[in-house]
Amino acid sequence: MNTRGPAADDGLHMVPFRGLRYVPERVGSLAAVTSPPYDVVVRPDGLHHLESADPHNIVRLILPQAASPTASNEQAAETLEQWLAEGVLAPDPVPALYVYEQRKGDILQRGIIGALALSAPDEGIVLPHEDVMPHVVADRAALMRTTAANLEPLLLTYRSDGTLTGATAVMERIIRETPLLATTTEDGFSHRLWSVTTPSDLTEIAADLAHHQALIADGHHRWATYLRLRDEQPVPGAWNYGLVLLIDTARYPLQVRAIHRLLNRLPVPDALAAVEGLFRVRDVDGPLTRALKVLAEAAAEGNAFLIAGDGRFHLLDRPEAALLARTVPTGRPDAWRQLDATVLHAALLEHVWRIPDSPEEITYIHDTEAAVVQAERRGGTAVLMHPVREEVVRDLARQGVTMPRKSTSFGPKPATGLVLRSLSLD
């Protein structure tokens, strides 16, 4: 692998790698060994479901279960080594980039999976838009360090001029060939993967991407992990690159969804009592789909949140101006100060509810229904959010302004388990 790092005036630099992939004959089905990204799996229900789907499901690597974090990471490394020895996983014979397609109904997404040269935020090549939680970065770094592998790609986006040239032209040619794999997962998405190994195709992709910067759509913690592990190495090498899926949103726009908060130790009655006089509070009739529609209408007018967990729905909107003035930090763009996530963390969580942003207190859940169910089970409060528009995310990122952690969920997300990257092979 070429180990040069990108210069400050370069664009994206993606290189081929020898992908680790499941051997179809050694597993029940490719669909049964895949998983959503590690932070989307709803534990423990989702974890147990995936573990039981197939003894070789990828969650045994990305979310290993043992008595301690160290034991979990060592178990993942041993499992990976065992699967390679048994031929459950095998490296492709030559380095490649991979064209990856996801399709469901009217949704079609195509992109390129490869090893991307890592760059610092101040280089303006890969733009983060969210803060990260240090304990999550430490957790992912320990797992990645112990396994010496990138177990799942993070999701990056860029915008071309929309013409059929460069990387897009290569993808359009490649998808006419027989894919390396094709499977349909239980969420209804079909997945196909092709390899790109022809030197002229690789050169065409590289020349195109060199003119672009990328936005981190999903995987801020994994990107921060890549950077941490790179900085630990005494000399440049495989750790200077990280596994990513790169999507051109000019041709394949992503969907932007919210990530919801579950306040584990705050009952709904206490949450509502604390906001009296600071927000307008209204009861909203269900079902959940109708309540979310009411939330969307309110969010179009200003900050709004949907509270659940007591068997009902409650809309919080029209925050008191004085509350925002004394709690939301100044010195940031108005677009940042007006974000629902900013108001939630700065005003509600920190000052009104006085809840620290720790794993014991707050659980971040992508699935709306799961957030409500978990809140009712635990006697806590689910705070349901309305998604941020993609253009707001990108504009803030270009200004170097990060949003509060877990502000957005871009999708569809790549299935984990279709292709892995071993650092020892690169």
Secondary structure, 3 states (H helix, E strand, C coil): CCCCCCCCCCCCCEECECEEEECHHHCCCHHHHCECCCCCCCCCHHHHHHHHHCCCCCHHHHCCCCCCHHHHHHHHHHHHHHHHHHCCEEECCCCEEEEEEEEECCEEEEEEEEEEECCCHHHCCEECCECCCHHHHHHHHHHHHHHCEECCCEEEEECCCCCCCHHHHHHHHHCCCCCCEEEECCCCCEEEEEEECCHHHHHHHHHHHCCCCEEEEECHHHHHHHHHHHHHCCCCCHHHEEEEEEEECCCCCCEEECCEEEECCCCHHHHHHHHECCEEEEEECCCHHHHHHHHHHHHCCCCEEEEECCCCEEEEECCCHHHHHHHCCCCCCHHHHCCHHHHHHHHHHHHHCCCCCCCCCEEEECCHHHHHHHHHHHCCEEEECCCCCHHHHHHHHHCCCCECCCCCEEECCCCECCCEEECCCC
